Amino acid sequence: MAVLVYASNAEGKLKKSAFEAVTYGKKAASILGCDVHAIVLGAADDAGKLGEFGASKVFQLNDANLSNFDSQTHANVVAQVADKIGATLVVCAHDSFGKSLVGRLAVRLNAGTVSGANSLPSMDNGFSVTKNVFSGKAVATYHVSSEKRVVSVMGNTFPPEAVGSAVQPESIDVTIPANRVRVKEVKTVKGTVPLPEAELVVSAGRGVKDPGNWGIIQELADTLAATTACSRPVADMGWRPHHEHVGQTGVAIRPNLYIAIGISGAIQHLAGVNQSKTIVVINKDPEAPFFKAADYGIVGDLFDVVPKLTAAIKKHQSS
Ligand SMILES: Cc1cc2nc3c(=O)[nH]c(=O)nc-3n(C[C@H](O)[C@H](O)[C@H](O)COP(=O)(O)OP(=O)(O)OC[C@H]3O[C@@H](n4cnc5c(N)ncnc54)[C@H](O)[C@@H]3O)c2cc1C
């Protein structure tokens, strides 16, 4: 019996979510009474570092067919490794890679699956984990009765915890299938923490009124070293790129701090942000629905409040 963690990587490095997934895997393995192993597909020169976060073995397969993420190929290989090591639990991050892996893995392993779990397994009544449902308005407990389970873990829920030392990645004998997907071009947003991994997010909505006004939002974000996001209409109108759109039809995030500026707080927006640990809302309408979800609220004109907030943070940083 073992826990196997699929560690996501991009551009030759592990993603932050890989360390979170291994931390989760290590804790889950302690509950199940077994070891945790990790699998890295493609290049990641820091793969051995997963040992510091609890992986007793790190398997790495650096094959050209695995270098670009393809859920069919990766699920095939991860399932073979899971079978080889007798994994009864396969864990991955609930990131863009993990979301497209869990279903395929579950079918291949004949496993029950929970995507987007936010708790460690409880073995009190068989295997169960919890996850948020109904746009974060309720928490459901999922009991998994199959012998094997596949779980993807919500980001920023289990911070990476160093518990050991690095290990030397090793190979494992599996059959690597030919890629059925041909990647023609990869476009990567540079110079900013990707939204799903961001701990601080400054987000703005239609209240900014014009894309030319984005400067005050960007300055607040830069001052905090935060990632920027926006509501859907702001992306739809082309004021901001689509990858910044958060919500039900955009990116779902769970940062430590979410500052929502000139955003009404429609249910479709909240669905993607209401798991943020602290929510600050700035809106001139005291009746804006977002205030009900806020930990802190400022009723005021964003063109007045945001520059003052930025100036106050700068003053605090320099004192
Ligand atoms: C199927 C479906 C899916 C959707 N998915 C998403 C999604 O994923 N993400 C998403 O965001 N939306 C989504 N929407 C749209 C959603 O319903 C709302 O229309 C949208 O979130 C509103 O965006 P907003 O808050 O920026 O704009 P508005 O609703 O126009 O709100 C602007 C806010 O700014 C405030 N404001 C204006 N001027 C100022 C000022 N000077 N200072 C301070 N505050 C000011 C106003 O009081 C208001 O509260 C979806 C809708 C549907 C039907």
The ligand as an SDF file (V2000), in Angstrom:
LIG
                    3D

 53 58  0  0  0  0  0  0  0  0999 V2000
  -23.8030   32.0550  -16.6620 C   0  0  0  0  0  0  0  0  0  0  0  0
  -23.0830   33.2450  -16.1160 C   0  0  0  0  0  0  0  0  0  0  0  0
  -21.7750   33.1020  -15.7080 C   0  0  0  0  0  0  0  0  0  0  0  0
  -21.0800   34.2100  -15.1950 C   0  0  0  0  0  0  0  0  0  0  0  0
  -19.7810   34.0340  -14.7700 N   0  0  0  0  0  0  0  0  0  0  0  0
  -19.1460   35.0840  -14.2120 C   0  0  0  0  0  0  0  0  0  0  0  0
  -17.8160   34.9320  -13.6980 C   0  0  0  0  0  0  0  0  0  0  0  0
  -17.1990   33.8550  -13.7800 O   0  0  0  0  0  0  0  0  0  0  0  0
  -17.2210   36.0020  -13.1260 N   0  0  0  0  0  0  0  0  0  0  0  0
  -17.8540   37.2220  -13.0110 C   0  0  0  0  0  0  0  0  0  0  0  0
  -17.2360   38.1630  -12.4830 O   0  0  0  0  0  0  0  0  0  0  0  0
  -19.0930   37.3890  -13.5050 N   0  0  0  0  0  0  0  0  0  0  0  0
  -19.7460   36.3620  -14.1000 C   0  0  0  0  0  0  0  0  0  0  0  0
  -21.0000   36.5570  -14.5930 N   0  0  0  0  0  0  0  0  0  0  0  0
  -21.5330   37.9310  -14.6170 C   0  0  0  0  0  0  0  0  0  0  0  0
  -22.1140   38.3130  -13.2630 C   0  0  0  0  0  0  0  0  0  0  0  0
  -23.4660   37.8900  -13.1880 O   0  0  0  0  0  0  0  0  0  0  0  0
  -22.0900   39.8550  -13.0980 C   0  0  0  0  0  0  0  0  0  0  0  0
  -22.7820   40.4410  -14.1530 O   0  0  0  0  0  0  0  0  0  0  0  0
  -20.6780   40.4190  -13.0610 C   0  0  0  0  0  0  0  0  0  0  0  0
  -19.9010   39.7390  -12.0990 O   0  0  0  0  0  0  0  0  0  0  0  0
  -20.7320   41.9080  -12.6950 C   0  0  0  0  0  0  0  0  0  0  0  0
  -19.4570   42.4560  -12.8350 O   0  0  0  0  0  0  0  0  0  0  0  0
  -19.0670   43.7430  -12.0050 P   0  0  0  0  0  0  0  0  0  0  0  0
  -19.3590   43.5180  -10.5740 O   0  0  0  0  0  0  0  0  0  0  0  0
  -17.7010   44.1140  -12.4250 O   0  0  0  0  0  0  0  0  0  0  0  0
  -20.0270   44.8600  -12.6260 O   0  0  0  0  0  0  0  0  0  0  0  0
  -21.3160   45.5470  -12.0370 P   0  0  0  0  0  0  0  0  0  0  0  0
  -22.3510   44.5640  -11.6790 O   0  0  0  0  0  0  0  0  0  0  0  0
  -21.6780   46.6000  -13.0200 O   0  0  0  0  0  0  0  0  0  0  0  0
  -20.8360   46.1990  -10.6780 O   0  0  0  0  0  0  0  0  0  0  0  0
  -19.9820   47.3200  -10.6300 C   0  0  0  0  0  0  0  0  0  0  0  0
  -19.8550   47.6860   -9.1510 C   0  0  0  0  0  0  0  0  0  0  0  0
  -18.9590   48.7620   -9.0520 O   0  0  0  0  0  0  0  0  0  0  0  0
  -19.4600   49.6740   -8.0810 C   0  0  0  0  0  0  0  0  0  0  0  0
  -18.9190   50.9930   -8.4280 N   0  0  0  0  0  0  0  0  0  0  0  0
  -19.2120   51.7560   -9.5160 C   0  0  0  0  0  0  0  0  0  0  0  0
  -18.4810   52.8840   -9.4800 N   0  0  0  0  0  0  0  0  0  0  0  0
  -17.7270   52.8290   -8.3660 C   0  0  0  0  0  0  0  0  0  0  0  0
  -16.7730   53.7120   -7.7890 C   0  0  0  0  0  0  0  0  0  0  0  0
  -16.4300   54.8570   -8.3850 N   0  0  0  0  0  0  0  0  0  0  0  0
  -16.1980   53.3530   -6.6300 N   0  0  0  0  0  0  0  0  0  0  0  0
  -16.5210   52.1990   -6.0110 C   0  0  0  0  0  0  0  0  0  0  0  0
  -17.4190   51.3180   -6.5090 N   0  0  0  0  0  0  0  0  0  0  0  0
  -18.0040   51.6370   -7.6850 C   0  0  0  0  0  0  0  0  0  0  0  0
  -20.9680   49.6060   -8.2000 C   0  0  0  0  0  0  0  0  0  0  0  0
  -21.5900   50.0250   -6.9980 O   0  0  0  0  0  0  0  0  0  0  0  0
  -21.1720   48.1190   -8.5000 C   0  0  0  0  0  0  0  0  0  0  0  0
  -21.3870   47.4000   -7.2960 O   0  0  0  0  0  0  0  0  0  0  0  0
  -21.7100   35.4800  -15.1120 C   0  0  0  0  0  0  0  0  0  0  0  0
  -23.0340   35.5960  -15.5130 C   0  0  0  0  0  0  0  0  0  0  0  0
  -23.7170   34.5110  -16.0120 C   0  0  0  0  0  0  0  0  0  0  0  0
  -25.1440   34.6680  -16.4340 C   0  0  0  0  0  0  0  0  0  0  0  0
  1  2  1  0
  2  3  1  0
  2 52  2  0
  3  4  2  0
  4  5  1  0
  4 50  1  0
  5  6  2  0
  6  7  1  0
  6 13  1  0
  7  8  2  0
  7  9  1  0
  9 10  1  0
 10 11  2  0
 10 12  1  0
 12 13  2  0
 13 14  1  0
 14 15  1  0
 14 50  1  0
 15 16  1  0
 16 17  1  0
 16 18  1  0
 18 19  1  0
 18 20  1  0
 20 21  1  0
 20 22  1  0
 22 23  1  0
 23 24  1  0
 24 25  2  0
 24 26  1  0
 24 27  1  0
 27 28  1  0
 28 29  2  0
 28 30  1  0
 28 31  1  0
 31 32  1  0
 32 33  1  0
 33 34  1  0
 33 48  1  0
 34 35  1  0
 35 36  1  0
 35 46  1  0
 36 37  1  0
 36 45  1  0
 37 38  2  0
 38 39  1  0
 39 40  1  0
 39 45  2  0
 40 41  1  0
 40 42  2  0
 42 43  1  0
 43 44  2  0
 44 45  1  0
 46 47  1  0
 46 48  1  0
 48 49  1  0
 50 51  2  0
 51 52  1  0
 52 53  1  0
M  END
$$$$
